[in-house]
Structure formats: structure tokens, C-alpha cells
């Protein structure tokens, strides 16, 4: 899968056929002696804390961006929560009030960013 000078092509092709294998799962070129280890470390199915089965090589990305149990911070109180609990928590948390420093009115936390536009 790489450009090889024409002069070296025959020797390179012989070397590749003898020593390199294409992974059936990810199509990467892997040395034949490392294929078993590659499959066991990269393509073995593992179970995430959310109980989803996923390839080991994809687990870090899943945990960072797709897992419903990944930790996220509430935009109002900065408490870490599981992503699947965030909406319910922020709905409750954003309904709390704080007094506006300029007008003194109690303002919902979820409206605090927009309040300066309409502040008396």
C-alpha cells in the first residue's frame, strides 16, 4: 500500500508476500508474526461500563464521546455527572435562581447569560 521505486518492486513484493499480512478486520498491513497479537489486542470485543460490547481499539473513543455513562460537567454547578443524567440534572439545576448584581432581581441560572440584555 505504499509507493515503491520500480527498481526495488520485485524484491519488495517478495518480501511483503512472505512477511506481511492484511488484517481481515481493519485492513492494516501487519507483520505475519504479529498478526495474532494484533487481533487479540486491537479487535477483541470488550464490554464498556455501559454494557455495550465494542472492539478494544475503539473503546477510548467510545468512552470519550459516545458512552452514555461518560462524565460531563453541569453547565450551572460544574458537578461531574454521567451524560445520561445531565439533561434531567440541568433542568432542575438551571431552575435555581441567583440575584442579578445590577438590578437585584432573582434570575434563573439558565437565563443568567441572556439577562444582561434585558436587565433594567
N, C-alpha and C positions, 0 to 999 in steps of 0.2 A: 504493500500500500504506500510505498514511497518511490520517489524518482531515483533511478539508479543509472549511472553512466552506462551507455551501450557497451562499452569495452568490458565492464565488470558484470554485465547482466547474467550471463550464463553461470558464472561461479556463484553469484548472489542467489540465483534461483535454486541451484542445487543445495546451497546452504539452508535456504528457507524451507524447502521441501523436507529436508532432513531434520531440522531443528525447531521449526516454528509451526504452531497450530493456531487456527482461528477459533476463538471461544464461541460455542454454539449459542450462548446467552447474550453476550454483548458485542460480539464480532471484533473484539480486540485481538491483536496478534500477540500470542503468549508463547514463550519457550515451552516446548513439549514437556520438559522435566518439571515445570512449574504449574502445569495446567490443573492438576488435581488440587493443589494448594489454592490456586486462583479461584476455582469453582467453590471450594469449601469456605474460603474467607469472604468472597465477594457476592456469591449467588445463593448462599444458603438462606433459607427462609427463617426469619426470626420474628418474635412477637413483640410488638411495641407495648408500652404500658396501657395504651388504649385498646389493646387486644386485637389490633389489626396485624395480619401476617404480611411481611414485606421483606424484600431482599436486603441482606445486611448492608450492601453498598448504598442503598437508598434510605437507610434508617435515619441518618443525621439530617438530611434534607426534610424528611417527613416530620421529624421531631421539631425542627425549626420553623416550618411553615404550614404544615397541613394537619398535624395531630390535634384533635380536639382537646387534649389534655396539656398542650404546650403552655408554659407560663407566660402570661401577659400582665401588664400593669393597668390598673384602673386609671382613666384619664383625670379623675377627680380627686382620688385619695392616694394614688401610687401604691396601693396594696397589690402584691402579686396574686393572680388568680388563674385557674385553668380557663383556657379560651372558651370552652363550652358553658362556663358560668359567668362570663364577662357581661353579656348583654343584660341579664337579669340584675346583676350587681350594679351596673352603671345606671340602669333605670331607677333603682332605689337610691343610689348614692347621688346621682345628679339632681334628685328632688330635694336634697338638703338645701338650706339657704345660708347665705353669708351677707352681712351688711355691706352695702356699697360705701367705699371710703369717701366718695364725692357727694352723693345725695342722701345717704343714710338709710335708704330703703333696703329691705331684705330681698335678695335676688337669688333665684335658683342657681345652683352651681352650673347646671347645663346651659343656662342663659348668660353666665357671667362674661364670656368672651364678647358677646354681642351687646351687652348692656351699655358700655361706654357710648355707643352710637345714639342710644335713646335716653341716656342719663340726663336728668333735668338740668 
